[in-house]
C-alpha cells in the first residue's frame, strides 16, 4: 500500500487596522484545491481575539478535509507595530538611550535631531558618543573602550530607561571585529533585562537613517515582545502546535523571536503580502505562465496602491532612503505609489472641471454613497452608473446622474491610474496589472501601457495569501575590497553567502534563488564596491521555534518594569508648520548689514544649494541638521556682503573633499575645522575676517556656516562662492581661473585633515591639476573623506574672483520651491525655479519628461555616466492649473561626471546641444521641485531639466572656459554657446537690511 505525499497546509493571517483576514492553503504538490477557505472578520483591540476569530472560522469550515494537527505553520502579517508609531502611542513606544560608536566623528548631528518633536518627546533619552566605529576599508577608527561603556551603563540605569539603540560607523561591514556586538554584551552584562537593538541587524548603510531605524526598533521592543507572545497564545488556544511566523517587509518569514527583536521589519508587510499574494494567485490561474514583471494594483476605500512585482515573485524595493512619520529611514521596504483614489473617493464638479478624491467617505461608504441611500457622490457610484459594477448597491439610485459627469469622472479615474502606472513601470513596454482589493471595480479593462488587466479568484484575501506563502531570506549588504578579483567574481561570492544564510535560517536549498543583487561602485576608490544581495527560498517545514523571547520576558530586571513616569512629559516644543502665507510674510533677520540665519533660512539654503549642485555636491541635509543643532544650542550664524570688508581683509575657503558615500556613513566631525586651524597656524595668521564656500552646490555650500558659527570660529560667511555651482575637482575654481601661473598659486598652501589626528600640507605643485590628484590620493588613505582648507585670499582679490550673492541665490531658490509646494503650484515648478534664478533672460526650462535610461560607473574616482529623458506625451500629463505649459518632444541625453555636463536633444535624427558647462544644468523632480543628484537617477522619474547662464568669471576669458567648460572633461568637439545672459543674484542683505 502506498501513500501520497504528506499534506502541506499553511494558515495565513493579515491583521489590518480594520479587518483581520485568514486563509487556509493546501500547498501539497498536485493539490486540486489550493485555497481551501478564506474569511474576513473585524480587527479587535486585543489582537489575539481577532486572530482567533478569523482562524477559527476557516478551520471550522474545513473540518471535513483538515486535521488541525496537519497545519504546518501559521504566518501572520501585522500592522500593529507601524500603527503604534503612526499614532504616536506613548503606551507602546518607549524612551531610548542611544550609544553611537564613532570616535571623534559624527558628533555634529546627534541622535534624534531629525525627529519631529512629538516623537522626540516620547522616545528621546540620553545619547552617548563613544569610542569605536570603522573606516570604509574596515580599519577601526578607535577601539571600543569597555570601561567607557560601563560608565555609560551607569547613566542609563540611573535614567530608568530600559531600551538602548547601538549604532556604529560602518557597522554594516563589521564582520570580524564586531564592535556593536561587543558593546551589546557589555550593556546586557551591566544592566540585566535591558532591551537592546544593534543597527547592523536593523537597516542598511547610511549612518543617520540606520540609527533612526534602530531607535524606532528599540522603542518598540517591549511592545513587540508582548505582541508576539500574544500571537503564540492565540494560535495555541486554537489547539494548534505548529510554528508561528510573522511576515516581513520583503515578503519573507520572521521567527517569533526575530519579530520580537526586529519589529521594524514588519512595517510594510501589508503591501508586500498583497503583491506576493497576487503573484501566487496569478500562478494558480495559469501555472504555466512565463515569469514576468507585473504591476499589482490594490484599490481600497480611500487609496490605490501600486507596486512592481518582479519576475522573482517579490516586490521591487524602494530607494535606499525614505521617510516615515517625519523620520528619515533606510531599511528594506517595497516601492509603492499611493494615490487618493478609492471606492469612497468623493466626486465633485467645479466650474465644469471634474475631480475625484483625495477626500473620501472611507469606511462610511455603505451609508454615505448614493447607491446605498446616502447623499455623497463617490467613485463607486460613478462605476455603478457606468455599468462597471453589477450587483453593487442599488443602481436605480444613480440612474439619473448626468451622463457627461459620469463620462468625465470615469475618464479622470482612468487617467489617474494610467499616470501612476506609467511612473511605476520598469520599461516602456506594456505590462500586465494584477488587481486586488475591494475597490477593483473602479479599474477599467483597458489602460494605456497595460497589456492586460487580471482579476483573479480570491483577490480580496491576497494579503493573507501572501502571508501564508512567505519564504525564508538571507541578506548581505557589504563593502568588499576587490584586490585582484573581478567584480563579477566577488558578486558571485557574496551571492553564495546570501544563499548560505537563507539555508541556515530554514530555506530549502533547491528552492533558493537570488532575488536581488546590486553592485554600487564607491567614488574616489579604485578597489572597493558595495554589494547588496538577497536570496530567498521556501521554508523547509522543519525549523523549530525556540522560546527564547518568552524566557527573556519573564526574567526582566524588576527595576526596569515599565512605569508611566519613565516617559518625559511633553516638552512644549512644537514642530513649526509653515504655510504659504507665513512664508510670504517671512523676512530674514538682517541688521546693520549682517544676516543672522534662522532654521527656516537653513531649510531654504539646503534646497537651493542642492539644485545649484547640478547633480553633484552631495545632499546637504546632514549639514542642515548639524546647523540646526548649532542654532538650538543658542549659537549664532551670520552672513555678510563682501563689500563690507576692507580690501586687505583675509578670507578662508574650502570644505570637505572625498566620497559622498563615506559622508553619509561617517557623519560630520571636525575634519574641516581642524584643516582650517592647522593652516592658519602654519601661515601664522591669528584670525580670518570671513569664510567663503569653495562651491555653493551641495554640502560645501553650507559647510562654512558650521565652522563660522559663534560657538566655533565666530567669523562671518561671505555671500558668495568660488564655483557658482558644484564641480568635481578642486582646480575647477574661480581663484584658479585668475592664476596665470597654472601652478595653483591661489590654492596653495592647502591643508587636509582627517579629523582624527592626520594632517597634511601641500605647498607647491608642478601643475594645478597635480594638487587635486595628490590630495585625493592622500584623502583615500585618510578614510576617503577629509576637510580641506586652502590659501586665504584678500577681499580685494575676491572682488574679482568670487561669484557674488550665491548664498542669497540658494536662499531664493529654496524659498521659491517651498512656496510652490505649499501653494500647490508644482505643475509650474520649472518656471518657478527659473524665475528665482533671475528670470527667462538668464535661464529656461530646457526639457521635461521621464527618465528612460541610466548608465553609470566609477572612473578615476568620479561617478561618470549618462541619463536619458524622453518627453511626456499629452495623455501622460495632468493639467493641474489653467496655465498653458510648454510642450517638449524627442529625447535628451545628459552625460555626467559627478555633475551634469551638457544637454543633448535628439529628434528625428537631428542632434542639438541645448546647454553645456560652465552653464548650470540642473535636473529636478517634477513632483516636488527638489534636486536630483546623479546617483539618484532611475527609470520612471518625472523630471525637469533647467539651464542657467554661468557667471562671467567662467565665460569671459579663455582660461575660464578651459577650466570650467567641456574641454576640461575631454570633450573638444562641442563649442560653448551660452544658454542666456548672466544676471547677478539679488542680495538678501540689501533687500531686508535694517539699520539699528
Secondary structure, 3 states (H helix, E strand, C coil): CCCCCCCCEEEEEEECCCEEEEEEEECCCCCCCCEEEEEEEECCCCHHHHHHHHHHHHHHCCCCCCCHHHEEEEEEEECHHHHHHHCCCCCCCCCEEEEEECCCCCCCCCCCCCCCHHHHHHHEEEEEEECCCECCCCCECCCCCHHHHHHHHHHHHHHCCCEEEEEECCHHHCCCCCHHHHHHHHHHHHCCCCEEEEHHHCCCCCHHHHHHHHHHHHHHHHHHHHHHHHHHHHHHHCCCCCEEEEECCCCEEEEHHHHHHCHHHHCCHHHHHHHHHHHHHHHHHCCCCCCCCEEEEEECCCCEEEEEECCCCCECECCCCEEECCEEECCCCECEEEECCCCCEEEEEECCEEEEEEEECHHHHHHHEHHHCCCECEHHHHHHHCCCCCCCCCHHHHCCCCHHHHHHHHHHHHHHHHHHHHHHCCCCCCEEEEEECCCHHHCCCCCCCEEEEEECCCHHHHHHHHHHCCEEEEEEEEEEECCCCCHHHHHHHHHHHHHHHHHHCCECHHHCEEEEEEEEECCCCCCEEEEEEEEEECECCCCCCCCHHHHHHCCCCHHHCCCHHHCCCCCCCCCCCCCHHHHHHCCCEEECCEEECCHHHHHHHHHHHHHHCCCCCCCCHHHHHHHHHHHHCCCCCEEECHHHCCCCCEEEEEEEEECHHHHHHCCCCCHHHHHHHHHHHHHCCCCCCEEEECCCCCCHHHHHHHHCCCCCCCCCEEEEECCCCCCCCCCCCHHHHCCCCCCCCCCCCEEEECCCCCEEEECCCCCHHHHHHHHHHHHHHCCCEEEEEEEEEEHHHHHHHCEECHHHHHHHHHHHHHHHHHHCCHHHHHHHHHHHHCCCCCEEEEEEEEEEEEEEEEECCEEEEEEEEEECCHHHCCCCCCCCCCCCCCEEEEEEECCECEEEEEECCEEEEEEECCCEEEEEECCCCCECCHHHCCCCCEEEEEEECCCHHHHCCHHHHHHHCHHHHCCCCCCCCCCCCCCCCCCHHHHHEECC
